[in-house]
Amino acid sequence: MHRVRLRHNRELLTETPPARPDAFEPDQEAARRKIAAALTAEESWLDPMETRAVLASYGIALVESHSASNAEEAAAVSASLGFPVALKIRSPDITHKSDVGGVALNLRDLDQVHRQAEAMIERVEEAHPRARLDGFLVQPMVIRPSAVELLVGLVEDPVFGPLVAFGHGGTAVEVFGDTSLELPPLNGLLAHRLMARTRVWQLLQGYRGRPAAKIDAIVEVLIRLGQLAADHAEIRELNINPLLVDENGIVALDARLRVAPTQSPGDARLVIAPYPAHLATEAPLRDGTVLRVRPVRPEDEPLLLDLATHMSPEDLRLRFFTPVHGLTHAVAVRLSQLDYDREMALLAKHDGAAVGVAHFFADPDNRRAEYAIAVRSDWKGRGVGYLLMQSLITIAGDRGIGELFGEVLRENQPMLRMCRELGFTTAPDPLDAAVTLVAKTLSDVSGSR
């Protein structure tokens, strides 16, 4: 069974994640301003409205909320929203509002709101006499009878850094004890595996006439939470509970966000290097054609397979040093699922199709890196390879890699000519007369990074 599980885990690791649209771009600066303001005010827990703003900048929407300073104002806000409403205490010192009677649901008129607000203040002051009370939050009552309550968020581990959490939510979250953790950043497959390790996953599939929940919406939230952790090292804890989900989608009802000062960038705390989105760019070829150049993602396997099908048998032989008929799934996975800390692959696209790809694979010390490059046969001679190699050289130099090297078949004169133009030295391989060794020094490889 150990061998069976080993094989199963290896197959999971080589699955191709579903493609995601490139359109979503978080408003990192808006989130950064809110976090910085809390740190300047020496507040560890963000105000609920500030938490809402941070999540909204990453496309994670909380239910509409309005603040009120007293019972009269809470009643007035409720009237403007329309009934029924939910009323919640607002305090940076109270973690679980429902435990101290700080939540009132399904309030249907002004009198109910006013009475519940005054009673709530009394209950909270009795339970936590030293807690700071900043008034109330008033929200429209969300009624989804078939929805499942979930918990999603971020937690901090002293060894592994931030982790994305998922599990059964609601007021009985500690009773259920049904939570799973995953290292960010996440893709669609990792998000599904995170959810599948919990018992609440079975409820999300639908049961006894209830339709299945909208799983893709949860997946997107989990991916964006991982991105939030990578972008902002100051975030130490995030708790969205409950996150209601049903066949129509998701809605977050409450969230808490804790921050603390740090000297490290967000991705420095991650065990797994995140996708380097900042390297994406657009660049023109010699004839003016503009290519979209970006790092390869795991879901790009179909693009790499299509690229290989548009390469002639001779071009494939020059790339792989042996006759091949396209790429196998195993090879495509190796070329698309990367450890961005030691590897880089740049994909050049035009009209949605891959026209070229270039890789480098660094040694464990990041001192030397071997490169490889492939261009569609019908795009050869237009400068695609030259453009990709220039980008690889720049990225390798910025990372402190001392030398970029490769092996080129002696008959591959176009590649050798390009290497010489880019400043590579060439020398015959003493072990194989058919191969030429090429290398370009970027910095002193004798020193440390």
Secondary structure, DSSP 8 states (H G I E B T S, - for coil): -HHHHHHHHHHHHT-------S-----HHHHHHHHHHHHHTT-SB--HHHHHHHHHTTT--B---EEESSHHHHHHHHHHH-SSEEEEE--TT-S-GGGGT-EEEEE-SHHHHHHHHHHHHHHHHHH-TT-----EEEEE----TT-EEEEEEEEEETTTEEEEEEEE-STTHHHH--EEEE-SS--HHHHHHHHHTSSHHHHHT-BTTB----HHHHHHHHHHHHHHHHH-TTEEEEEEEEEEEETTEEEE--EEEEE---SS-GGGG-SS----GGG-EEEE-TTS-EEEEEE--GGGHHHHHHHHHTS-HHHHHHHHSS---S--HHHHHHHHS--TTTEEEEEEEETTEEEEEEEEEE-TTSSEEEEEEEE-GGGTTSSHHHHHHHHHHHHHHHTT--EEEEEEETT-HHHHHHHHHTT-EEEEETTEEEEEEEEEE-S-TTS--
